[in-house]
C-alpha cells in the first residue's frame, strides 16, 4: 500500500538487545509514523516525523528512538528491548490519509 | 492533548440490523476525524474522513458518520450490517496544526450474527 516496506517482517530477540526496525516509502510523503498495536490498546503512536530530521514523540515513546535522515526512510530503534515491547509495529505515511505498511511482528524473549 | 475514546470494546449485532459505533475525542479545536476498519490479519482501511463542511460524511461500504461539535463525537453508522462487516473499527483524530499527529482509539470489535 502506497509503496511502504517494513523490514524485517518478523523478528525474535532477547531482552536487553538493541533492535532497529526500518520503514521505507517510495511515495515521497512528508509525514511518517510508527505505531504499535496490542490487543485492547488499539494503535498507539510511538513517534512521528513531519519532515527530514523533524520528529516528535507520540503517546508511548519511552524506550524508543527514531531517525529520519532522508524522506524515504524512517527508522525505529528499541534501545534495550524489553518483553513489554513485544508487539506488532506498523509504519504509516500520510498523503490526505494514512497509508500503512504490512507490519513487523516483534517478539522479545 | 489529543485523545480518542471508543467506549464499546465489543459489539454484537444481527445481520441486517443497524449499527452505531461511538467515538468521542478531546482536542483544543476541531480536529480531522477518521474511521478505519481492520479485518482479521489485515491492514487498516480508511472508511471515511471529516475535514470540514457537511457534518454528515459518507464513506465506503455503506458507512456514514456524523460529526457533532457540541458532543465532541464522531459516531459511525450503517443502516444494515452484512456478515462481512465483522472486523475491528478504529476512530482516529489528527491535529490540524501542521504536524498531523494521528491518535487512534482502542477500537471496537464488531461481531455479526447470521
HADDOCK unambig.tbl for C-alpha pairs under 7 A between the chains (distance, minus, plus):
assign (segid A and resid 40 and name CA) (segid B and resid 106 and name CA) 6.23 0.50 0.50
assign (segid A and resid 41 and name CA) (segid B and resid 106 and name CA) 4.82 0.50 0.50
assign (segid A and resid 42 and name CA) (segid B and resid 104 and name CA) 6.94 0.50 0.50
assign (segid A and resid 42 and name CA) (segid B and resid 105 and name CA) 6.22 0.50 0.50
assign (segid A and resid 42 and name CA) (segid B and resid 106 and name CA) 3.99 0.50 0.50
assign (segid A and resid 42 and name CA) (segid B and resid 107 and name CA) 5.54 0.50 0.50
assign (segid A and resid 43 and name CA) (segid B and resid 104 and name CA) 5.85 0.50 0.50
assign (segid A and resid 43 and name CA) (segid B and resid 106 and name CA) 6.84 0.50 0.50
assign (segid A and resid 44 and name CA) (segid B and resid 104 and name CA) 6.67 0.50 0.50
assign (segid A and resid 45 and name CA) (segid B and resid 103 and name CA) 6.55 0.50 0.50
assign (segid A and resid 50 and name CA) (segid B and resid 99 and name CA) 5.79 0.50 0.50
assign (segid A and resid 100 and name CA) (segid B and resid 43 and name CA) 6.95 0.50 0.50
assign (segid A and resid 100 and name CA) (segid B and resid 44 and name CA) 6.91 0.50 0.50
assign (segid A and resid 102 and name CA) (segid B and resid 43 and name CA) 6.47 0.50 0.50
